[in-house]
Amino acid sequence: MWTDLHTLPTTNPLRSSTSRIRKFRRYNRSPFYEVAVALNEIPMEELETINPFTLAPWVERVQTIVDDGDSLGTTQTDLGWAVRAAVSSSARNGVVGVGGAIEIPASVRGGPKLERFSFTLGMTEQNPFSGQLAAMAYVLRHLPDLEYRSVALLASNKAAVLTIRNPRQQSGQEYVGCIYDSINSLKVKRNVAAVVWIPTSAEHRLLKMAKKEARAASREGVAPARKFPRMRSTTLNIAQSGEHTRKQLPDNVGRFSKKVDAALPGKHTRLLYDGLSRREASVLSQLRTGMARLNGYLFRISVAASQQCACGQAIETVEHFLFRCTKWTAHRTKMLQCTETLRGNLSFYLGGKSPSDDAKWTPNMQAVHATIRFAMATGRLDTQY
């Protein structure tokens, strides 16, 4: 979300609000705060702008040819096209280089000739996908003045070709817009253009030239001549790769829950909650977190006047409510019948793992459901539904 906010158009009110966002820390860092810290060193103003729509729905889409048959695709590019251009990209040595080759026949003014080009697109904030889109935009802007000609644009990146066919709300919108503008300019002079996907296994002559140029632009020690917009997807992936995924809860988070269930976080929580109604899930989550509608917790958050239980014997905690409160003795019959040896064990009745359980432990769903039915029968944990 933090990245998406910075890729919105400047006319969007949410984009303007990013300059007023302030990071602060009180107790525990939220996931949103962690993302903001991870991206703190990245100049967010250099991110590309991603609009809701790349093109208006009524704009005619560019013709694309995507055929999985290698021989058929190669034949289509060799026949019937007056001008052919191939593009490629290379990501290595911490940079992304792009290259291409333009073949102009003798029938076109200034032909015949074969032109090659290459340039370094950017550092690690770019990717081969954006490289091929940038190369397509470059080729189309550097074609000679054509009239009544057919132009084939060959690319080896299938994702880039499919993006040209059906642009979405994704990275590379600026390049796609340039490609469509150039092709529309060609159509004004009665030219026909198509983007063709050719797999690298086809070993097409022009694509091999383009790949050679792209590799030259990504050789060690080169640097981009100008700055291009950072790709949102690549920027976010780089930030994520630098963060270590924690497979356990922080020490100061969820003390009561970890006391009830030593296996947190774990996949068994889905087993506990799957199949429960909204009311049942609410009751179970209150008991497992300790944030229940009981006086012990309500007093801590200044909602109840006293933390004492209505029975007058002790503070109304989850354990007291489930096992010791004399008001609900008659309701506990089914709960107590679930076990003879683990009565009073909070972890057992709430589907948690206690330190004494072995590696083959699984929650006792019969006891969990009996506990939920007990709590619902008392009406003590009811909320508004």
C-alpha positions as CSV (number, residue, x, y, z in Angstrom):
1,M,0.0,0.0,0.0
2,W,2.8,2.4,0.9
3,T,4.3,1.9,-2.6
4,D,1.0,2.1,-4.4
5,L,0.3,5.4,-2.7
6,H,3.4,6.9,-4.3
7,T,2.6,5.5,-7.7
8,L,-0.8,7.2,-7.9
9,P,-1.3,10.2,-10.3
10,T,-0.5,13.6,-8.8
11,T,-4.2,14.5,-9.2
12,N,-5.2,11.8,-6.8
13,P,-5.8,13.2,-3.3
14,L,-4.2,10.2,-1.7
15,R,-1.0,10.9,-3.5
16,S,-0.8,14.4,-2.1
17,S,-1.4,13.1,1.4
18,T,1.9,11.1,1.3
19,S,3.9,14.3,2.0
20,R,2.0,14.8,5.2
21,I,2.4,11.3,6.5
22,R,4.7,11.1,9.6
23,K,6.2,8.0,11.0
24,F,6.1,7.6,14.7
25,R,6.5,4.8,17.2
26,R,4.6,4.3,20.4
27,Y,4.5,0.7,21.5
28,N,4.6,-1.9,18.7
29,R,5.5,-1.2,15.1
30,S,2.6,-1.9,12.7
31,P,3.2,-3.8,9.4
32,F,2.6,-0.5,7.6
33,Y,5.3,1.2,9.6
34,E,7.7,-1.7,8.8
35,V,7.1,-1.3,5.1
36,A,7.7,2.5,5.3
37,V,11.0,1.9,7.1
38,A,12.1,-0.7,4.6
39,L,11.5,1.8,1.7
40,N,12.8,4.7,3.6
41,E,16.1,4.9,1.6
42,I,14.3,4.7,-1.7
43,P,13.5,8.0,-3.3
44,M,9.7,7.5,-3.8
45,E,9.4,10.5,-6.0
46,E,11.4,8.6,-8.7
47,L,8.7,5.8,-8.8
48,E,6.7,5.5,-12.0
49,T,3.1,6.8,-12.0
50,I,0.4,4.1,-12.4
51,N,-3.0,5.3,-13.6
52,P,-6.2,3.3,-13.1
53,F,-6.3,2.7,-16.9
54,T,-3.4,2.6,-19.3
55,L,-5.7,3.3,-22.2
56,A,-9.4,4.2,-22.5
57,P,-11.6,1.2,-23.0
58,W,-12.6,2.4,-26.5
59,V,-9.1,2.7,-27.8
60,E,-8.3,0.1,-30.5
61,R,-5.6,-2.4,-29.3
62,V,-2.4,-3.0,-31.2
63,Q,-2.3,-6.2,-33.2
64,T,-0.1,-8.8,-31.5
65,I,0.9,-12.3,-32.6
66,V,1.6,-14.8,-29.9
67,D,2.0,-18.3,-31.2
68,D,3.6,-21.2,-29.3
69,G,4.7,-22.9,-32.5
70,D,8.2,-21.8,-33.1
71,S,8.3,-22.6,-36.8
72,L,5.0,-20.8,-37.5
73,G,6.0,-17.7,-35.6
74,T,9.3,-17.5,-37.4
75,T,7.6,-17.9,-40.8
76,Q,5.2,-15.1,-40.0
77,T,8.0,-12.7,-39.3
78,D,9.9,-13.5,-42.4
79,L,7.0,-13.1,-44.9
80,G,4.8,-10.1,-45.7
81,W,6.5,-7.4,-43.6
82,A,8.3,-4.4,-45.3
83,V,10.1,-3.2,-42.1
84,R,11.2,-5.5,-39.3
85,A,12.6,-4.6,-36.0
86,A,13.7,-6.8,-33.1
87,V,14.2,-5.8,-29.5
88,S,15.8,-7.6,-26.5
89,S,16.9,-6.9,-22.9
90,S,19.6,-8.2,-20.6
91,A,19.8,-8.0,-16.8
92,R,23.2,-8.7,-15.4
93,N,26.0,-7.0,-13.4
94,G,23.5,-5.0,-11.5
95,V,22.1,-3.1,-14.6
96,V,19.5,-3.7,-17.3
97,G,20.6,-3.1,-20.9
98,V,18.4,-3.0,-23.9
99,G,19.2,-3.5,-27.6
100,G,17.6,-3.8,-31.0
101,A,18.1,-4.1,-34.7
102,I,16.0,-2.4,-37.4
103,E,16.0,-3.9,-41.0
104,I,14.9,-1.5,-43.7
105,P,14.5,-3.0,-47.2
106,A,15.5,-1.4,-50.5
107,S,11.9,-0.4,-51.3
108,V,11.9,2.1,-48.4
109,R,13.6,5.4,-48.9
110,G,17.1,5.2,-47.5
111,G,17.2,1.5,-47.7
112,P,18.5,-1.1,-47.7
113,K,20.2,-0.9,-44.4
114,L,20.5,-2.5,-41.0
115,E,20.6,-0.3,-38.0
116,R,21.5,-1.4,-34.4
117,F,21.1,0.4,-31.1
118,S,21.7,-0.2,-27.4
119,F,21.5,1.7,-24.2
120,T,21.6,1.1,-20.5
121,L,18.1,1.5,-19.1
122,G,18.9,1.5,-15.4
123,M,20.2,-0.3,-12.3
124,T,18.4,-2.9,-10.3
125,E,15.2,-0.9,-10.1
126,Q,14.5,-2.0,-13.7
127,N,13.9,-5.5,-15.1
128,P,13.9,-7.3,-18.5
129,F,10.2,-6.8,-18.9
130,S,10.4,-3.0,-18.6
131,G,13.6,-3.2,-20.8
132,Q,11.8,-4.7,-23.7
133,L,8.9,-2.2,-23.4
134,A,11.4,0.7,-23.4
135,A,13.2,-0.8,-26.4
136,M,9.9,-1.1,-28.3
137,A,9.1,2.6,-27.6
138,Y,12.6,3.6,-28.8
139,V,12.4,1.6,-32.0
140,L,9.0,3.0,-33.0
141,R,10.2,6.6,-32.5
142,H,13.3,6.1,-34.6
143,L,11.7,4.5,-37.7
144,P,12.1,6.4,-41.0
145,D,9.2,8.2,-42.5
146,L,6.9,5.4,-43.8
147,E,3.8,5.4,-45.9
148,Y,1.6,2.4,-46.8
149,R,4.1,0.0,-45.3
150,S,3.8,-3.0,-42.9
151,V,6.0,-3.0,-39.7
152,A,6.7,-6.1,-37.6
153,L,8.1,-5.5,-34.1
154,L,9.7,-8.7,-32.8
155,A,10.2,-9.3,-29.0
156,S,11.3,-12.3,-27.0
157,N,9.5,-11.3,-23.8
158,K,6.1,-12.8,-23.9
159,A,4.8,-10.8,-20.9
160,A,5.7,-7.6,-22.7
161,V,3.9,-8.6,-25.8
162,L,0.8,-9.6,-23.8
163,T,0.9,-6.2,-22.0
164,I,0.8,-4.5,-25.4
165,R,-2.2,-6.6,-26.4
166,N,-4.1,-5.8,-23.2
167,P,-2.6,-3.1,-21.0
168,R,-3.6,-3.2,-17.3
169,Q,-3.0,-1.2,-14.2
170,Q,0.7,-2.4,-13.9
171,S,4.3,-1.3,-14.2
172,G,5.5,0.0,-17.6
173,Q,2.4,2.2,-18.4
174,E,4.6,5.1,-19.6
175,Y,6.3,2.9,-22.1
176,V,3.1,1.3,-23.3
177,G,1.6,4.8,-23.8
178,C,4.6,5.8,-26.0
179,I,4.2,2.6,-28.0
180,Y,0.6,3.2,-28.7
181,D,1.3,6.9,-29.6
182,S,3.9,5.9,-32.2
183,I,1.8,3.1,-33.7
184,N,-1.2,5.5,-34.0
185,S,1.2,8.0,-35.8
186,L,2.1,5.2,-38.3
187,K,-1.6,4.4,-38.9
188,V,-2.3,8.0,-39.9
189,K,0.0,7.4,-42.9
190,R,-1.8,4.1,-43.7
191,N,0.9,1.9,-42.2
192,V,0.2,-1.4,-40.5
193,A,2.1,-2.5,-37.4
194,A,2.1,-5.6,-35.3
195,V,4.0,-6.8,-32.3
196,V,5.2,-10.5,-32.6
197,W,6.4,-12.7,-29.9
198,I,9.3,-15.0,-30.9
199,P,10.7,-17.5,-28.3
200,T,14.4,-17.4,-27.8
201,S,14.6,-21.1,-28.9
202,A,13.6,-20.0,-32.4
203,E,17.1,-18.3,-32.8
204,H,15.8,-15.6,-35.1
205,R,18.5,-13.7,-36.9
206,L,17.4,-10.2,-35.9
207,L,16.6,-11.3,-32.3
208,K,20.1,-12.6,-32.0
209,M,21.5,-9.3,-33.1
210,A,19.3,-7.5,-30.6
211,K,20.4,-9.8,-27.8
212,K,24.0,-9.1,-28.6
213,E,23.4,-5.3,-28.4
214,A,21.5,-5.7,-25.1
215,R,24.3,-7.7,-23.5
216,A,26.8,-5.0,-24.6
217,A,24.7,-2.4,-22.8
218,S,24.7,-4.5,-19.6
219,R,28.4,-5.2,-19.5
220,E,30.3,-4.6,-16.2
221,G,31.0,-1.0,-15.4
222,V,28.4,0.7,-17.5
223,A,26.0,3.2,-16.1
224,P,22.7,4.6,-17.5
225,A,23.1,7.9,-19.3
226,R,19.8,9.2,-17.9
227,K,17.3,8.3,-15.2
228,F,14.2,6.4,-16.1
229,P,11.2,5.9,-13.7
230,R,11.7,3.2,-11.2
231,M,9.5,0.2,-11.7
232,R,7.0,-0.3,-8.8
233,S,7.1,-4.1,-8.9
234,T,11.0,-4.4,-9.0
235,T,11.4,-1.7,-6.3
236,L,9.0,-3.5,-4.0
237,N,10.7,-6.9,-4.6
238,I,14.1,-5.4,-3.8
239,A,12.8,-4.0,-0.5
240,Q,11.2,-7.3,0.4
241,S,14.3,-9.4,-0.4
242,G,16.2,-7.3,2.2
243,E,13.7,-8.0,4.9
244,H,13.8,-11.3,6.9
245,T,10.5,-13.0,7.5
246,R,9.9,-13.6,11.1
247,K,8.2,-16.9,11.8
248,Q,7.4,-16.1,15.4
249,L,5.6,-13.4,17.2
250,P,7.7,-10.6,18.8
251,D,8.4,-11.1,22.5
252,N,6.3,-8.2,23.6
253,V,3.2,-9.1,21.5
254,G,0.5,-11.5,22.5
255,R,1.7,-12.7,25.9
256,F,-1.6,-14.2,26.9
257,S,-2.1,-15.9,23.5
258,K,1.4,-17.4,23.6
259,K,0.7,-18.6,27.2
260,V,-2.4,-20.4,25.9
261,D,-0.8,-21.7,22.6
262,A,2.9,-22.3,22.4
263,A,2.6,-23.2,18.7
264,L,1.7,-19.7,17.5
265,P,1.8,-18.7,14.8
266,G,0.8,-22.0,13.2
267,K,-1.5,-23.5,10.6
268,H,-3.6,-25.2,13.3
269,T,-5.4,-21.9,13.8
270,R,-7.3,-22.5,10.6
271,L,-8.5,-25.8,11.9
272,L,-9.8,-24.1,15.0
273,Y,-11.7,-21.4,13.2
274,D,-12.8,-23.0,9.9
275,G,-16.4,-24.1,10.2
276,L,-17.3,-21.8,13.0
277,S,-20.0,-19.2,12.8
278,R,-19.2,-15.6,13.2
279,R,-20.5,-15.7,16.8
280,E,-18.6,-18.8,17.7
281,A,-15.4,-17.4,16.2
282,S,-15.8,-14.2,18.2
283,V,-16.2,-16.2,21.4
284,L,-13.1,-18.3,20.7
285,S,-11.0,-15.4,19.7
286,Q,-11.9,-13.5,22.9
287,L,-10.9,-16.5,25.1
288,R,-7.6,-17.2,23.2
289,T,-6.5,-13.5,23.3
290,G,-7.7,-12.6,26.8
291,M,-9.4,-9.6,25.3
292,A,-12.8,-10.8,26.4
293,R,-15.9,-9.1,27.8
294,L,-14.9,-10.1,31.3
295,N,-14.4,-7.6,34.1
296,G,-10.7,-8.4,34.4
297,Y,-10.0,-7.1,30.9
298,L,-12.8,-4.5,30.8
299,F,-11.4,-2.9,34.0
300,R,-7.9,-2.6,32.4
301,I,-9.3,-0.6,29.5
302,S,-11.4,1.6,31.8
303,V,-14.8,0.2,30.7
304,A,-15.8,-1.7,33.9
305,A,-15.9,-0.1,37.4
306,S,-14.4,-3.2,39.0
307,Q,-12.3,-6.2,38.0
308,Q,-14.1,-8.5,40.4
309,C,-16.3,-11.4,39.2
310,A,-20.0,-11.2,40.0
311,C,-19.6,-14.3,42.2
312,G,-17.4,-12.1,44.4
313,Q,-14.6,-14.7,44.8
314,A,-11.8,-13.5,42.5
315,I,-10.9,-11.3,39.5
316,E,-12.9,-12.3,36.5
317,T,-10.2,-13.7,34.2
318,V,-10.6,-16.2,31.4
319,E,-9.4,-19.1,33.7
320,H,-11.8,-18.0,36.5
321,F,-14.7,-17.8,34.0
322,L,-14.1,-21.2,32.4
323,F,-13.2,-23.3,35.5
324,R,-13.9,-21.7,38.8
325,C,-16.8,-19.2,38.8
326,T,-19.7,-20.8,40.8
327,K,-22.3,-19.0,38.8
328,W,-21.7,-21.3,35.8
329,T,-21.1,-24.7,37.5
330,A,-24.2,-26.3,35.9
331,H,-23.1,-25.2,32.4
332,R,-19.7,-26.9,32.7
333,T,-20.9,-30.5,32.6
334,K,-20.0,-31.1,28.9
335,M,-16.7,-29.4,29.2
336,L,-15.6,-31.6,32.1
337,Q,-16.6,-34.7,30.3
338,C,-14.0,-34.1,27.6
339,T,-11.1,-35.2,29.8
340,E,-10.3,-36.6,33.2
341,T,-6.7,-35.6,33.5
342,L,-6.6,-32.1,31.9
343,R,-9.4,-30.4,33.7
344,G,-8.4,-26.8,34.3
345,N,-5.8,-26.8,31.5
346,L,-6.5,-23.6,29.5
347,S,-4.4,-24.7,26.5
348,F,-6.3,-28.0,26.1
349,Y,-9.8,-26.4,26.2
350,L,-8.9,-23.5,23.8
351,G,-7.1,-25.6,21.2
352,G,-3.6,-24.5,22.1
353,K,-0.3,-26.4,22.6
354,S,1.2,-26.5,26.1
355,P,4.9,-26.9,26.7
356,S,4.4,-30.5,27.8
357,D,2.8,-31.5,24.5
358,D,4.9,-33.5,22.0
359,A,5.6,-32.9,18.4
360,K,2.6,-35.0,17.3
361,W,0.2,-32.7,19.1
362,T,-3.1,-31.7,17.5
363,P,-5.9,-29.6,19.0
364,N,-8.8,-31.5,20.6
365,M,-11.7,-30.1,18.7
366,Q,-14.3,-31.8,20.9
367,A,-13.0,-29.8,23.9
368,V,-12.8,-26.6,21.9
369,H,-16.4,-26.9,20.7
370,A,-17.6,-27.8,24.2
371,T,-15.8,-24.7,25.5
372,I,-17.4,-22.5,22.9
373,R,-20.9,-23.9,23.7
374,F,-20.3,-23.3,27.4
375,A,-19.3,-19.6,26.9
376,M,-22.3,-19.0,24.6
377,A,-24.7,-20.6,27.0
378,T,-23.6,-18.2,29.7
379,G,-24.1,-15.2,27.4
380,R,-21.2,-13.5,29.1
381,L,-19.2,-12.9,25.9
382,D,-22.0,-11.9,23.6
383,T,-21.5,-8.9,21.4
384,Q,-23.9,-7.0,19.1
385,Y,-24.8,-8.9,15.9
